[in-house]
């Protein structure tokens, strides 16, 4: 899936976050409890923070 210009692959309860160029930026373990919507929302926040930190997306101007 693509979240905040970051590519996310899921394997069981491990999420791997890559840039568009295939650079691995994070491996994240979330509980294997079937809460996929909660996992999606969590990964959205995490990928946004990573993308901002690495300059992949720009912060919104106020």
Residue pairs with C-beta under 8 A, 6 or more apart in sequence:
1 7
1 8
1 10
2 8
3 43
3 44
3 47
3 48
4 44
4 47
4 48
4 50
4 51
4 56
4 57
5 20
5 51
5 56
5 57
6 17
6 18
6 19
6 25
6 47
6 50
6 51
6 56
7 17
7 18
7 19
7 20
8 15
8 16
8 17
8 18
8 43
8 47
9 15
9 16
9 18
10 16
12 32
13 29
13 30
13 31
13 32
14 27
14 28
14 29
15 26
15 27
15 28
15 29
15 30
15 39
15 43
16 24
16 26
16 27
16 28
17 24
17 25
17 26
17 27
17 28
17 43
17 46
17 47
17 50
18 24
18 25
19 25
19 54
19 56
25 50
25 54
26 46
26 50
28 43
28 46
30 39
30 42
30 43
48 57
50 56
51 57
52 59
